[in-house]
């Protein structure tokens, strides 16, 4: 019996050591298929989940890889927009994890999925806030998140009002920053540029799974990223990411600095606020 117990104990100690705090900021674009989900782990041990993708199974698997089994707390859930490819997975997260706060934009959707999302938030009696441009969230240690979009009142009469009123987030720590653009289209990009929003960032999470509706040359010039990541599933029916968008990114920063979850799996960025490391699952 001792020969069985000792290895199990050793494994548990090894797992605990691997998950000890390292004082760094971790931002992982999770591999959830044709959708968005980003897990942020701060130096002060807070877990922030931005969107949950289209599949409860996929987000559950990805969180299981990134969070130790004893850590069932997510300090903040952010829904950047109310469509199924962003919120479907979040509903199981609300049930399976100890979620402390929920933030979303004022954008609404008449879908059954979104009504179920609202019902779940209400049933769990979660701290729920509607947020938008001009707000800021402090996570300690100098880590902060700037909410750049949507404005109030919301943009109206665009090609897609839901996508153009997504939450756009800029997460920064000292010299390193991440621009998380959700599913915004060119109208929102133009608006943000015209408003002289603080867009310049080290890492760009490319909007709308690399769709041709976003990542215009003008917007890319203003953001001026050093690395880019696209969340999309392999062989998706939309043909994303768009080849021109990928080529535009590659011309700007180099092909080796453009990551795709469809090819690379989950992509994890780690920073000490001065340097940036990247690793991926495949």
C-alpha atoms as an extended CHARMM CRD file, in Angstrom:
* protein
*
       282  EXT
         1         1  UNK       CA              0.0000000000        0.0000000000        0.0000000000  PROA      1               0.0000000000
         2         2  UNK       CA              2.8970000000        2.3320000000        0.7920000000  PROA      2               0.0000000000
         3         3  UNK       CA              4.1890000000        1.9600000000       -2.7390000000  PROA      3               0.0000000000
         4         4  UNK       CA              0.9060000000        3.3900000000       -4.0300000000  PROA      4               0.0000000000
         5         5  UNK       CA              0.4280000000        6.1860000000       -1.5200000000  PROA      5               0.0000000000
         6         6  UNK       CA              3.8770000000        7.7200000000       -1.8510000000  PROA      6               0.0000000000
         7         7  UNK       CA              3.7000000000        8.5080000000       -5.5880000000  PROA      7               0.0000000000
         8         8  UNK       CA              0.2430000000       10.0430000000       -5.1930000000  PROA      8               0.0000000000
         9         9  UNK       CA              1.5280000000       12.2760000000       -2.4100000000  PROA      9               0.0000000000
        10        10  UNK       CA              4.5320000000       13.1980000000       -4.5170000000  PROA      10              0.0000000000
        11        11  UNK       CA              2.3200000000       14.1540000000       -7.4280000000  PROA      11              0.0000000000
        12        12  UNK       CA              0.2040000000       16.3850000000       -5.2240000000  PROA      12              0.0000000000
        13        13  UNK       CA              3.2680000000       18.1620000000       -3.8850000000  PROA      13              0.0000000000
        14        14  UNK       CA              4.6310000000       18.5610000000       -7.4260000000  PROA      14              0.0000000000
        15        15  UNK       CA              1.3410000000       20.0410000000       -8.6580000000  PROA      15              0.0000000000
        16        16  UNK       CA              1.2880000000       22.4310000000       -5.7070000000  PROA      16              0.0000000000
        17        17  UNK       CA              4.8190000000       23.5940000000       -6.4740000000  PROA      17              0.0000000000
        18        18  UNK       CA              3.9310000000       24.1830000000      -10.1300000000  PROA      18              0.0000000000
        19        19  UNK       CA              1.0430000000       26.3870000000       -9.0720000000  PROA      19              0.0000000000
        20        20  UNK       CA              2.8880000000       28.4310000000       -6.4790000000  PROA      20              0.0000000000
        21        21  UNK       CA              2.6700000000       32.2120000000       -7.0080000000  PROA      21              0.0000000000
        22        22  UNK       CA              5.4180000000       33.5060000000       -9.2860000000  PROA      22              0.0000000000
        23        23  UNK       CA              4.6940000000       37.2440000000       -8.9430000000  PROA      23              0.0000000000
        24        24  UNK       CA              3.9450000000       37.6100000000      -12.6500000000  PROA      24              0.0000000000
        25        25  UNK       CA              0.8950000000       38.5170000000      -14.7290000000  PROA      25              0.0000000000
        26        26  UNK       CA             -0.4640000000       35.6940000000      -16.8800000000  PROA      26              0.0000000000
        27        27  UNK       CA             -2.8740000000       36.2890000000      -19.7690000000  PROA      27              0.0000000000
        28        28  UNK       CA             -4.0440000000       33.1540000000      -21.5960000000  PROA      28              0.0000000000
        29        29  UNK       CA             -6.1590000000       33.1880000000      -24.7350000000  PROA      29              0.0000000000
        30        30  UNK       CA             -7.9120000000       29.8550000000      -24.2410000000  PROA      30              0.0000000000
        31        31  UNK       CA             -8.6030000000       27.3440000000      -26.9970000000  PROA      31              0.0000000000
        32        32  UNK       CA            -12.4090000000       27.1860000000      -26.8650000000  PROA      32              0.0000000000
        33        33  UNK       CA            -13.2240000000       26.7900000000      -30.5510000000  PROA      33              0.0000000000
        34        34  UNK       CA            -15.0600000000       29.4480000000      -32.5390000000  PROA      34              0.0000000000
        35        35  UNK       CA            -15.4250000000       31.9880000000      -29.7540000000  PROA      35              0.0000000000
        36        36  UNK       CA            -13.5120000000       34.0140000000      -27.1850000000  PROA      36              0.0000000000
        37        37  UNK       CA            -12.2890000000       33.2160000000      -23.6840000000  PROA      37              0.0000000000
        38        38  UNK       CA             -9.3240000000       34.8160000000      -21.9290000000  PROA      38              0.0000000000
        39        39  UNK       CA             -8.0540000000       33.9350000000      -18.4560000000  PROA      39              0.0000000000
        40        40  UNK       CA             -6.0370000000       36.5170000000      -16.5290000000  PROA      40              0.0000000000
        41        41  UNK       CA             -4.1010000000       35.5950000000      -13.3780000000  PROA      41              0.0000000000
        42        42  UNK       CA             -2.6580000000       38.5860000000      -11.5440000000  PROA      42              0.0000000000
        43        43  UNK       CA              0.4820000000       38.8090000000       -9.3810000000  PROA      43              0.0000000000
        44        44  UNK       CA             -1.8070000000       39.0840000000       -6.3290000000  PROA      44              0.0000000000
        45        45  UNK       CA             -3.4870000000       35.7710000000       -7.2450000000  PROA      45              0.0000000000
        46        46  UNK       CA             -6.7580000000       37.0840000000       -8.6710000000  PROA      46              0.0000000000
        47        47  UNK       CA             -8.4630000000       35.1700000000      -11.4630000000  PROA      47              0.0000000000
        48        48  UNK       CA            -10.3090000000       37.1600000000      -14.1330000000  PROA      48              0.0000000000
        49        49  UNK       CA            -12.2100000000       35.3690000000      -16.9000000000  PROA      49              0.0000000000
        50        50  UNK       CA            -13.0950000000       37.4320000000      -19.9670000000  PROA      50              0.0000000000
        51        51  UNK       CA            -15.8020000000       35.6320000000      -21.9670000000  PROA      51              0.0000000000
        52        52  UNK       CA            -16.4250000000       31.9020000000      -21.9090000000  PROA      52              0.0000000000
        53        53  UNK       CA            -16.6370000000       30.7280000000      -25.4990000000  PROA      53              0.0000000000
        54        54  UNK       CA            -19.4340000000       28.7330000000      -27.1430000000  PROA      54              0.0000000000
        55        55  UNK       CA            -19.0160000000       25.4350000000      -25.2960000000  PROA      55              0.0000000000
        56        56  UNK       CA            -19.3540000000       24.5730000000      -21.5730000000  PROA      56              0.0000000000
        57        57  UNK       CA            -17.2000000000       21.4880000000      -22.1830000000  PROA      57              0.0000000000
        58        58  UNK       CA            -14.4040000000       23.4690000000      -23.8430000000  PROA      58              0.0000000000
        59        59  UNK       CA            -14.1940000000       26.1850000000      -21.1950000000  PROA      59              0.0000000000
        60        60  UNK       CA            -14.3500000000       23.5900000000      -18.4280000000  PROA      60              0.0000000000
        61        61  UNK       CA            -11.4640000000       21.6770000000      -19.9730000000  PROA      61              0.0000000000
        62        62  UNK       CA             -9.3710000000       24.8050000000      -20.4970000000  PROA      62              0.0000000000
        63        63  UNK       CA             -9.9190000000       26.1330000000      -16.9700000000  PROA      63              0.0000000000
        64        64  UNK       CA             -9.0800000000       22.6940000000      -15.6140000000  PROA      64              0.0000000000
        65        65  UNK       CA             -5.6940000000       22.9050000000      -17.3490000000  PROA      65              0.0000000000
        66        66  UNK       CA             -4.8750000000       26.4070000000      -16.1190000000  PROA      66              0.0000000000
        67        67  UNK       CA             -6.2770000000       26.4710000000      -12.5770000000  PROA      67              0.0000000000
        68        68  UNK       CA             -5.2850000000       24.0120000000       -9.8360000000  PROA      68              0.0000000000
        69        69  UNK       CA             -8.1630000000       21.7630000000       -8.8000000000  PROA      69              0.0000000000
        70        70  UNK       CA             -8.3860000000       23.3480000000       -5.3510000000  PROA      70              0.0000000000
        71        71  UNK       CA             -8.8190000000       26.8550000000       -6.7570000000  PROA      71              0.0000000000
        72        72  UNK       CA            -12.5200000000       27.2670000000       -7.5750000000  PROA      72              0.0000000000
        73        73  UNK       CA            -12.6530000000       31.0510000000       -7.2620000000  PROA      73              0.0000000000
        74        74  UNK       CA            -12.9520000000       33.4770000000      -10.1420000000  PROA      74              0.0000000000
        75        75  UNK       CA            -12.7900000000       36.9940000000       -8.7690000000  PROA      75              0.0000000000
        76        76  UNK       CA            -14.2260000000       38.6920000000      -11.8390000000  PROA      76              0.0000000000
        77        77  UNK       CA            -16.1260000000       37.4610000000      -14.8850000000  PROA      77              0.0000000000
        78        78  UNK       CA            -16.3340000000       39.9170000000      -17.7820000000  PROA      78              0.0000000000
        79        79  UNK       CA            -18.7320000000       39.3650000000      -20.6530000000  PROA      79              0.0000000000
        80        80  UNK       CA            -17.6250000000       41.6140000000      -23.5060000000  PROA      80              0.0000000000
        81        81  UNK       CA            -20.8510000000       41.1180000000      -25.4560000000  PROA      81              0.0000000000
        82        82  UNK       CA            -24.1280000000       39.1490000000      -25.2240000000  PROA      82              0.0000000000
        83        83  UNK       CA            -23.7920000000       36.6570000000      -28.0940000000  PROA      83              0.0000000000
        84        84  UNK       CA            -23.5640000000       32.8890000000      -27.6680000000  PROA      84              0.0000000000
        85        85  UNK       CA            -19.9150000000       32.4890000000      -28.7240000000  PROA      85              0.0000000000
        86        86  UNK       CA            -18.9320000000       34.6180000000      -25.7330000000  PROA      86              0.0000000000
        87        87  UNK       CA            -21.4350000000       33.7420000000      -22.9870000000  PROA      87              0.0000000000
        88        88  UNK       CA            -22.5540000000       30.1300000000      -23.4470000000  PROA      88              0.0000000000
        89        89  UNK       CA            -19.5450000000       28.7330000000      -21.5970000000  PROA      89              0.0000000000
        90        90  UNK       CA            -19.8560000000       31.3740000000      -18.8840000000  PROA      90              0.0000000000
        91        91  UNK       CA            -23.1560000000       29.9840000000      -17.6290000000  PROA      91              0.0000000000
        92        92  UNK       CA            -21.5250000000       26.7440000000      -16.4770000000  PROA      92              0.0000000000
        93        93  UNK       CA            -18.6580000000       28.7650000000      -14.9990000000  PROA      93              0.0000000000
        94        94  UNK       CA            -21.1750000000       30.6530000000      -12.8460000000  PROA      94              0.0000000000
        95        95  UNK       CA            -22.5080000000       27.3110000000      -11.6040000000  PROA      95              0.0000000000
        96        96  UNK       CA            -19.1920000000       25.5040000000      -11.1030000000  PROA      96              0.0000000000
        97        97  UNK       CA            -16.9860000000       28.2560000000       -9.6730000000  PROA      97              0.0000000000
        98        98  UNK       CA            -17.2030000000       30.7600000000       -6.8560000000  PROA      98              0.0000000000
        99        99  UNK       CA            -17.6440000000       33.8820000000       -8.9790000000  PROA      99              0.0000000000
       100       100  UNK       CA            -17.4460000000       37.1270000000       -7.0190000000  PROA      100             0.0000000000
       101       101  UNK       CA            -18.3000000000       39.8290000000       -9.5710000000  PROA      101             0.0000000000
       102       102  UNK       CA            -19.7500000000       40.0540000000      -13.0790000000  PROA      102             0.0000000000
       103       103  UNK       CA            -19.2410000000       42.9420000000      -15.5010000000  PROA      103             0.0000000000
       104       104  UNK       CA            -20.8030000000       43.4300000000      -18.9360000000  PROA      104             0.0000000000
       105       105  UNK       CA            -21.6480000000       46.2980000000      -21.3190000000  PROA      105             0.0000000000
       106       106  UNK       CA            -25.0770000000       47.8580000000      -21.7180000000  PROA      106             0.0000000000
       107       107  UNK       CA            -25.4740000000       45.9980000000      -25.0250000000  PROA      107             0.0000000000
       108       108  UNK       CA            -28.4850000000       43.6830000000      -25.1000000000  PROA      108             0.0000000000
       109       109  UNK       CA            -29.6020000000       40.6810000000      -27.1390000000  PROA      109             0.0000000000
       110       110  UNK       CA            -33.0330000000       39.0720000000      -27.4830000000  PROA      110             0.0000000000
       111       111  UNK       CA            -31.6700000000       35.5340000000      -27.7550000000  PROA      111             0.0000000000
       112       112  UNK       CA            -32.6790000000       32.6580000000      -25.4950000000  PROA      112             0.0000000000
       113       113  UNK       CA            -29.0100000000       32.2420000000      -24.5510000000  PROA      113             0.0000000000
       114       114  UNK       CA            -28.7040000000       35.8100000000      -23.3250000000  PROA      114             0.0000000000
       115       115  UNK       CA            -31.9370000000       35.6030000000      -21.3300000000  PROA      115             0.0000000000
       116       116  UNK       CA            -30.6140000000       32.4390000000      -19.7100000000  PROA      116             0.0000000000
       117       117  UNK       CA            -27.3760000000       34.2720000000      -18.8990000000  PROA      117             0.0000000000
       118       118  UNK       CA            -29.2670000000       37.0820000000      -17.1560000000  PROA      118             0.0000000000
       119       119  UNK       CA            -31.4330000000       34.5720000000      -15.2800000000  PROA      119             0.0000000000
       120       120  UNK       CA            -28.3340000000       32.7050000000      -14.0880000000  PROA      120             0.0000000000
       121       121  UNK       CA            -26.6490000000       35.8990000000      -12.8660000000  PROA      121             0.0000000000
       122       122  UNK       CA            -29.8270000000       36.8990000000      -11.0240000000  PROA      122             0.0000000000
       123       123  UNK       CA            -30.3960000000       33.4370000000       -9.5250000000  PROA      123             0.0000000000
       124       124  UNK       CA            -26.8440000000       33.3630000000       -8.1600000000  PROA      124             0.0000000000
       125       125  UNK       CA            -27.3700000000       36.8870000000       -6.7190000000  PROA      125             0.0000000000
       126       126  UNK       CA            -24.0040000000       37.9650000000       -8.0750000000  PROA      126             0.0000000000
       127       127  UNK       CA            -22.5460000000       41.4440000000       -7.8380000000  PROA      127             0.0000000000
       128       128  UNK       CA            -23.4110000000       42.5780000000      -11.3810000000  PROA      128             0.0000000000
       129       129  UNK       CA            -22.2620000000       45.8330000000      -12.9810000000  PROA      129             0.0000000000
       130       130  UNK       CA            -22.8800000000       47.4700000000      -16.3390000000  PROA      130             0.0000000000
       131       131  UNK       CA            -19.6470000000       49.0990000000      -17.4840000000  PROA      131             0.0000000000
       132       132  UNK       CA            -18.2200000000       51.0890000000      -20.3570000000  PROA      132             0.0000000000
       133       133  UNK       CA            -15.7140000000       53.6480000000      -21.5560000000  PROA      133             0.0000000000
       134       134  UNK       CA            -13.9420000000       55.7520000000      -18.9500000000  PROA      134             0.0000000000
       135       135  UNK       CA            -13.9590000000       53.2020000000      -16.1400000000  PROA      135             0.0000000000
       136       136  UNK       CA            -10.9060000000       51.5020000000      -14.7070000000  PROA      136             0.0000000000
       137       137  UNK       CA            -10.3420000000       48.4110000000      -12.5500000000  PROA      137             0.0000000000
       138       138  UNK       CA             -7.3450000000       48.1870000000      -10.2420000000  PROA      138             0.0000000000
       139       139  UNK       CA             -5.9980000000       44.7200000000       -9.4130000000  PROA      139             0.0000000000
       140       140  UNK       CA             -3.1590000000       45.7300000000       -7.1150000000  PROA      140             0.0000000000
       141       141  UNK       CA              0.6050000000       45.7030000000       -7.7220000000  PROA      141             0.0000000000
       142       142  UNK       CA              0.1000000000       48.3760000000      -10.3750000000  PROA      142             0.0000000000
       143       143  UNK       CA             -1.9480000000       46.0680000000      -12.6320000000  PROA      143             0.0000000000
       144       144  UNK       CA             -4.9640000000       47.8710000000      -14.0310000000  PROA      144             0.0000000000
       145       145  UNK       CA             -7.6140000000       47.4260000000      -16.6750000000  PROA      145             0.0000000000
       146       146  UNK       CA             -8.8690000000       50.4000000000      -18.6750000000  PROA      146             0.0000000000
       147       147  UNK       CA            -12.3440000000       50.1440000000      -20.2110000000  PROA      147             0.0000000000
       148       148  UNK       CA            -12.0820000000       51.9670000000      -23.5410000000  PROA      148             0.0000000000
       149       149  UNK       CA            -15.4180000000       51.0810000000      -25.1370000000  PROA      149             0.0000000000
       150       150  UNK       CA            -18.4230000000       51.1690000000      -25.5630000000  PROA      150             0.0000000000
       151       151  UNK       CA            -19.3790000000       54.8070000000      -25.0930000000  PROA      151             0.0000000000
       152       152  UNK       CA            -22.5780000000       56.0840000000      -23.5280000000  PROA      152             0.0000000000
       153       153  UNK       CA            -24.8880000000       56.3750000000      -25.3220000000  PROA      153             0.0000000000
       154       154  UNK       CA            -24.0430000000       53.2880000000      -27.3400000000  PROA      154             0.0000000000
       155       155  UNK       CA            -23.1650000000       53.4940000000      -31.0250000000  PROA      155             0.0000000000
       156       156  UNK       CA            -26.2440000000       53.1040000000      -33.2090000000  PROA      156             0.0000000000
       157       157  UNK       CA            -26.8980000000       52.4630000000      -36.8860000000  PROA      157             0.0000000000
       158       158  UNK       CA            -23.6390000000       50.6320000000      -37.5280000000  PROA      158             0.0000000000
       159       159  UNK       CA            -23.1770000000       47.4970000000      -39.6160000000  PROA      159             0.0000000000
       160       160  UNK       CA            -23.5360000000       45.4450000000      -36.4050000000  PROA      160             0.0000000000
       161       161  UNK       CA            -24.4980000000       47.3540000000      -33.2680000000  PROA      161             0.0000000000
       162       162  UNK       CA            -23.8440000000       44.4200000000      -30.9150000000  PROA      162             0.0000000000
       163       163  UNK       CA            -20.2970000000       43.8650000000      -32.1590000000  PROA      163             0.0000000000
       164       164  UNK       CA            -19.5510000000       47.5850000000      -32.3460000000  PROA      164             0.0000000000
       165       165  UNK       CA            -20.5960000000       48.0420000000      -28.7100000000  PROA      165             0.0000000000
       166       166  UNK       CA            -18.4370000000       45.2800000000      -27.2390000000  PROA      166             0.0000000000
       167       167  UNK       CA            -16.3270000000       45.9860000000      -24.2010000000  PROA      167             0.0000000000
       168       168  UNK       CA            -12.8100000000       46.8590000000      -25.3320000000  PROA      168             0.0000000000
       169       169  UNK       CA            -10.2790000000       46.3800000000      -22.5440000000  PROA      169             0.0000000000
       170       170  UNK       CA             -6.6680000000       47.4400000000      -22.1300000000  PROA      170             0.0000000000
       171       171  UNK       CA             -4.8290000000       45.5060000000      -19.4220000000  PROA      171             0.0000000000
       172       172  UNK       CA             -1.5040000000       47.0240000000      -18.4300000000  PROA      172             0.0000000000
       173       173  UNK       CA              1.3430000000       46.4800000000      -16.0310000000  PROA      173             0.0000000000
       174       174  UNK       CA              4.2900000000       48.8570000000      -16.2320000000  PROA      174             0.0000000000
       175       175  UNK       CA              5.7500000000       48.5820000000      -19.7620000000  PROA      175             0.0000000000
       176       176  UNK       CA              3.5640000000       45.7020000000      -20.9940000000  PROA      176             0.0000000000
       177       177  UNK       CA             -0.0370000000       46.0370000000      -22.1650000000  PROA      177             0.0000000000
       178       178  UNK       CA             -2.7560000000       43.9220000000      -23.7660000000  PROA      178             0.0000000000
       179       179  UNK       CA             -5.5090000000       45.3080000000      -25.9860000000  PROA      179             0.0000000000
       180       180  UNK       CA             -8.5180000000       42.9790000000      -25.9200000000  PROA      180             0.0000000000
       181       181  UNK       CA            -10.8490000000       44.0280000000      -28.7190000000  PROA      181             0.0000000000
       182       182  UNK       CA            -13.6360000000       41.4120000000      -28.4730000000  PROA      182             0.0000000000
       183       183  UNK       CA            -15.6710000000       41.4980000000      -31.7220000000  PROA      183             0.0000000000
       184       184  UNK       CA            -15.5700000000       45.1790000000      -32.6710000000  PROA      184             0.0000000000
       185       185  UNK       CA            -15.8320000000       46.1070000000      -36.3540000000  PROA      185             0.0000000000
       186       186  UNK       CA            -14.3360000000       49.0220000000      -38.2690000000  PROA      186             0.0000000000
       187       187  UNK       CA            -16.9390000000       51.5530000000      -37.0990000000  PROA      187             0.0000000000
       188       188  UNK       CA            -15.8440000000       50.9820000000      -33.4970000000  PROA      188             0.0000000000
       189       189  UNK       CA            -12.1880000000       51.0810000000      -34.5390000000  PROA      189             0.0000000000
       190       190  UNK       CA            -12.7760000000       54.4290000000      -36.2560000000  PROA      190             0.0000000000
       191       191  UNK       CA            -14.6280000000       55.7340000000      -33.2160000000  PROA      191             0.0000000000
       192       192  UNK       CA            -11.8550000000       54.6990000000      -30.8090000000  PROA      192             0.0000000000
       193       193  UNK       CA             -9.2020000000       56.2340000000      -33.0410000000  PROA      193             0.0000000000
       194       194  UNK       CA            -11.1690000000       59.4820000000      -33.3850000000  PROA      194             0.0000000000
       195       195  UNK       CA            -11.5980000000       59.6350000000      -29.5950000000  PROA      195             0.0000000000
       196       196  UNK       CA             -7.8210000000       59.3060000000      -29.2430000000  PROA      196             0.0000000000
       197       197  UNK       CA             -8.2940000000       56.3390000000      -26.9360000000  PROA      197             0.0000000000
       198       198  UNK       CA             -5.1880000000       54.8700000000      -25.3490000000  PROA      198             0.0000000000
       199       199  UNK       CA             -4.8190000000       52.0280000000      -27.8570000000  PROA      199             0.0000000000
       200       200  UNK       CA             -1.0590000000       51.4680000000      -28.1870000000  PROA      200             0.0000000000
       201       201  UNK       CA             -0.3400000000       48.0240000000      -26.7280000000  PROA      201             0.0000000000
       202       202  UNK       CA              2.2870000000       45.3150000000      -26.6470000000  PROA      202             0.0000000000
       203       203  UNK       CA             -0.1670000000       42.4810000000      -27.3980000000  PROA      203             0.0000000000
       204       204  UNK       CA             -3.2470000000       42.7090000000      -29.5980000000  PROA      204             0.0000000000
       205       205  UNK       CA             -6.0560000000       40.1900000000      -29.2090000000  PROA      205             0.0000000000
       206       206  UNK       CA             -7.3510000000       40.5210000000      -32.7520000000  PROA      206             0.0000000000
       207       207  UNK       CA            -11.0260000000       41.4430000000      -33.0650000000  PROA      207             0.0000000000
       208       208  UNK       CA            -13.7980000000       39.1460000000      -34.2560000000  PROA      208             0.0000000000
       209       209  UNK       CA            -11.6640000000       36.0230000000      -34.7580000000  PROA      209             0.0000000000
       210       210  UNK       CA             -9.6330000000       37.7060000000      -37.4840000000  PROA      210             0.0000000000
       211       211  UNK       CA            -12.6110000000       38.7620000000      -39.5730000000  PROA      211             0.0000000000
       212       212  UNK       CA            -12.1080000000       41.1570000000      -42.5020000000  PROA      212             0.0000000000
       213       213  UNK       CA            -14.5550000000       43.5270000000      -40.7700000000  PROA      213             0.0000000000
       214       214  UNK       CA            -11.8320000000       44.5030000000      -38.2730000000  PROA      214             0.0000000000
       215       215  UNK       CA             -8.1080000000       45.1590000000      -37.8620000000  PROA      215             0.0000000000
       216       216  UNK       CA             -7.9750000000       47.9100000000      -40.4630000000  PROA      216             0.0000000000
       217       217  UNK       CA             -4.5200000000       49.1830000000      -41.4430000000  PROA      217             0.0000000000
       218       218  UNK       CA             -5.2660000000       52.4920000000      -39.7090000000  PROA      218             0.0000000000
       219       219  UNK       CA             -6.2740000000       50.8180000000      -36.4470000000  PROA      219             0.0000000000
       220       220  UNK       CA             -3.2930000000       48.4990000000      -36.5290000000  PROA      220             0.0000000000
       221       221  UNK       CA             -0.9650000000       51.4600000000      -37.0370000000  PROA      221             0.0000000000
       222       222  UNK       CA             -2.3520000000       53.1860000000      -33.9320000000  PROA      222             0.0000000000
       223       223  UNK       CA             -2.2070000000       50.0630000000      -31.7310000000  PROA      223             0.0000000000
       224       224  UNK       CA              1.3180000000       49.2920000000      -33.0010000000  PROA      224             0.0000000000
       225       225  UNK       CA              1.5170000000       45.8450000000      -31.3610000000  PROA      225             0.0000000000
       226       226  UNK       CA              4.5730000000       43.6390000000      -31.0280000000  PROA      226             0.0000000000
       227       227  UNK       CA              2.5560000000       40.3990000000      -30.8080000000  PROA      227             0.0000000000
       228       228  UNK       CA             -0.9430000000       39.3920000000      -31.9630000000  PROA      228             0.0000000000
       229       229  UNK       CA             -3.2340000000       36.4680000000      -31.1780000000  PROA      229             0.0000000000
       230       230  UNK       CA             -6.3970000000       35.3210000000      -32.9470000000  PROA      230             0.0000000000
       231       231  UNK       CA             -9.0320000000       33.1140000000      -31.3210000000  PROA      231             0.0000000000
       232       232  UNK       CA            -10.7230000000       30.8570000000      -33.8920000000  PROA      232             0.0000000000
       233       233  UNK       CA            -11.4350000000       27.1820000000      -34.4410000000  PROA      233             0.0000000000
       234       234  UNK       CA             -9.7660000000       25.1170000000      -37.1330000000  PROA      234             0.0000000000
       235       235  UNK       CA            -11.8550000000       24.6580000000      -40.3010000000  PROA      235             0.0000000000
       236       236  UNK       CA            -14.6310000000       26.9280000000      -39.0310000000  PROA      236             0.0000000000
       237       237  UNK       CA            -17.5160000000       27.5500000000      -41.4200000000  PROA      237             0.0000000000
       238       238  UNK       CA            -16.7140000000       31.2750000000      -41.6560000000  PROA      238             0.0000000000
       239       239  UNK       CA            -13.2500000000       30.7180000000      -43.0970000000  PROA      239             0.0000000000
       240       240  UNK       CA            -11.6260000000       32.7360000000      -40.3100000000  PROA      240             0.0000000000
       241       241  UNK       CA             -9.1660000000       34.2190000000      -39.8390000000  PROA      241             0.0000000000
       242       242  UNK       CA             -9.2840000000       36.2080000000      -43.0480000000  PROA      242             0.0000000000
       243       243  UNK       CA             -6.0960000000       35.7340000000      -45.0700000000  PROA      243             0.0000000000
       244       244  UNK       CA             -5.6380000000       39.4630000000      -45.6580000000  PROA      244             0.0000000000
       245       245  UNK       CA             -5.8620000000       40.1820000000      -41.9430000000  PROA      245             0.0000000000
       246       246  UNK       CA             -3.2340000000       37.5440000000      -41.1370000000  PROA      246             0.0000000000
       247       247  UNK       CA             -0.9790000000       38.8540000000      -43.9090000000  PROA      247             0.0000000000
       248       248  UNK       CA             -1.4240000000       42.4260000000      -42.6570000000  PROA      248             0.0000000000
       249       249  UNK       CA             -0.4290000000       41.3800000000      -39.1470000000  PROA      249             0.0000000000
       250       250  UNK       CA              2.5280000000       39.3590000000      -40.4230000000  PROA      250             0.0000000000
       251       251  UNK       CA              3.7590000000       42.3190000000      -42.4910000000  PROA      251             0.0000000000
       252       252  UNK       CA              3.5370000000       44.5300000000      -39.4220000000  PROA      252             0.0000000000
       253       253  UNK       CA              5.1220000000       42.3210000000      -36.7410000000  PROA      253             0.0000000000
       254       254  UNK       CA              6.4210000000       39.1730000000      -38.4460000000  PROA      254             0.0000000000
       255       255  UNK       CA              4.6670000000       35.8750000000      -39.0670000000  PROA      255             0.0000000000
       256       256  UNK       CA              6.3350000000       34.2360000000      -36.0360000000  PROA      256             0.0000000000
       257       257  UNK       CA              4.6280000000       36.7710000000      -33.7400000000  PROA      257             0.0000000000
       258       258  UNK       CA              1.0930000000       36.0520000000      -34.9570000000  PROA      258             0.0000000000
       259       259  UNK       CA             -0.5040000000       33.2420000000      -32.9410000000  PROA      259             0.0000000000
       260       260  UNK       CA             -3.7460000000       31.3830000000      -33.6960000000  PROA      260             0.0000000000
       261       261  UNK       CA             -5.5860000000       29.1640000000      -31.2300000000  PROA      261             0.0000000000
       262       262  UNK       CA             -6.6670000000       27.0270000000      -34.1980000000  PROA      262             0.0000000000
       263       263  UNK       CA             -3.0130000000       26.1720000000      -34.8500000000  PROA      263             0.0000000000
       264       264  UNK       CA             -1.2280000000       26.8300000000      -31.5580000000  PROA      264             0.0000000000
       265       265  UNK       CA             -3.8910000000       25.8740000000      -28.9970000000  PROA      265             0.0000000000
       266       266  UNK       CA             -4.1350000000       28.0500000000      -25.9100000000  PROA      266             0.0000000000
       267       267  UNK       CA             -1.6170000000       30.9030000000      -26.0180000000  PROA      267             0.0000000000
       268       268  UNK       CA             -0.2450000000       32.1030000000      -22.6760000000  PROA      268             0.0000000000
       269       269  UNK       CA              1.5300000000       35.4160000000      -22.1960000000  PROA      269             0.0000000000
       270       270  UNK       CA              3.5560000000       35.9030000000      -19.0220000000  PROA      270             0.0000000000
       271       271  UNK       CA              5.0660000000       39.2230000000      -17.9830000000  PROA      271             0.0000000000
       272       272  UNK       CA              6.9110000000       40.7860000000      -15.0830000000  PROA      272             0.0000000000
       273       273  UNK       CA              5.8600000000       44.1950000000      -16.3360000000  PROA      273             0.0000000000
       274       274  UNK       CA              9.1140000000       44.6620000000      -18.2170000000  PROA      274             0.0000000000
       275       275  UNK       CA              9.5650000000       41.5060000000      -20.3060000000  PROA      275             0.0000000000
       276       276  UNK       CA              7.1190000000       39.2220000000      -22.0890000000  PROA      276             0.0000000000
       277       277  UNK       CA              7.1950000000       35.4650000000      -22.5390000000  PROA      277             0.0000000000
       278       278  UNK       CA              4.8910000000       33.4640000000      -24.8320000000  PROA      278             0.0000000000
       279       279  UNK       CA              4.0950000000       29.7650000000      -24.8090000000  PROA      279             0.0000000000
       280       280  UNK       CA              1.3760000000       27.7340000000      -26.4510000000  PROA      280             0.0000000000
       281       281  UNK       CA             -0.1100000000       24.2660000000      -26.1310000000  PROA      281             0.0000000000
       282       282  UNK       CA              0.7790000000       22.9430000000      -29.5810000000  PROA      282             0.0000000000
